Amino acid sequence: MDLEALRTLIVVVEGKSFTKAAKALSVSQPSVSLHIKNLEELFQTKLIDRSPKHFHITPTGEIVYQRAKQIASIIEKTHEEILSYHNQLTGSLTIGASYTVGEYILPSLLKDFDQNYPDIDLQIYIENTEKINRSVLLHEFDVGLVEGQVRSKELRSFPFLEDEMVLIVPPGHPIREKNNIKLSDLQGHTWVGREEGSGTRDIMDAVFRAYSINAKKLITIGSNHGVVQAVQHGLGLSFISRSIVENKFGENLMVRLPIIQSPNRFFSCVLPAEGELSKNVEVFVKTLKDKYNMEK
C-alpha cells in the first residue's frame, strides 16, 4: 500500500483541487495525478470525477478517502506510542464529548488527567452523541464521552456515571398548581428539546413514546443552556439532565413527576471496537475509571 498516495488523496479531497494539493504537499501536479491514478488502479475503481468546471469524489472514492483518514490516524498514533516508550507520555489526545458531558462532567476529569500527564496535549470537541460516535468510528477522535446509545458494532462502550433526567416547567405554568399530576396533564403543551442526534433528545422522545405524550408543538434548541433558558422564560416544558439544571441555577424549574418512572441514563465512554488502544487513550480510560471508582 502506497501511504504517500493515500495522504495525497486526503489532501486532494479536502482541498477539492489537484493544484492546491500539489502546492500543499510541495510536489508537482503530475505527481499528484500519478498518486491518484495508482490508487485507482490498485482498487480498480474511479475515485475522483473532475473536469475544468467541476470536482466530485465518487462513492467508491469516498470509501477510500475515509479509510485513508483512518490509516493516517493509526500511523500518527503509532508515532506517539514510540515517543511514549518507557512511559514518557507525550503527543496528543483528541476527545469528543456530547454537550451534557462536555459542559458539566468533563472539566473536572480533564483537570485530574492534566495533573498526571502534563505533556499530553488535549484537544476537545463538543458535538451531539451521533456525531461523536461517527467521529470515533472514523478515528477522527481517539475517545468519545456520550450520553446517548451506542448502536454501531464497530464501536465498544462502557458506562461510567449515572445521570438523572428531570421534568422542568416554567414558573407560573398551570401544571404547577396541581397536587397530583396525571398523564393527561402533560398532553397538548409546547415542549422544548435538543436536536435529533442528541442523547438528551433521545431520552425525551423515548418518554413520549412510552407514555403516549402528544406535544402541541416541539421547539428544538441546539444547546443545554438554551433549553433551560427557554423553559425559564415560559416557552415550554422539557425533560433534561439534573446536572444541567443545577449548574444553570434552574432548580426552581424542576417538578416532581411520580406518574413517570425516572428516565435515568448513563454517560458512556466510546472506543473503536477493534485495534489496540494507544498509551494515551489507555491512561485516559484509567483516569476515568479511577475517578468514578469503576472496576478495572
Secondary structure as UniProt FT lines:
FT   HELIX           3..15
FT   HELIX           18..25
FT   HELIX           29..43
FT   STRAND          48..51
FT   TURN            52..53
FT   STRAND          54..57
FT   HELIX           59..83
FT   HELIX           85..87
FT   STRAND          92..97
FT   HELIX           99..100
FT   HELIX           101..105
FT   HELIX           106..116
FT   TURN            118..119
FT   STRAND          121..126
FT   HELIX           129..137
FT   TURN            138..139
FT   STRAND          143..146
FT   TURN            153..154
FT   STRAND          155..163
FT   STRAND          165..168
FT   TURN            171..172
FT   HELIX           174..177
FT   HELIX           183..186
FT   TURN            187..188
FT   STRAND          190..193
FT   TURN            196..197
FT   HELIX           199..210
FT   TURN            211..212
FT   STRAND          217..220
FT   HELIX           224..232
FT   TURN            233..234
FT   STRAND          237..241
FT   HELIX           242..247
FT   TURN            248..249
FT   HELIX           251..253
FT   STRAND          254..255
FT   TURN            258..259
FT   STRAND          265..272
FT   HELIX           279..291
FT   TURN            292..293
//
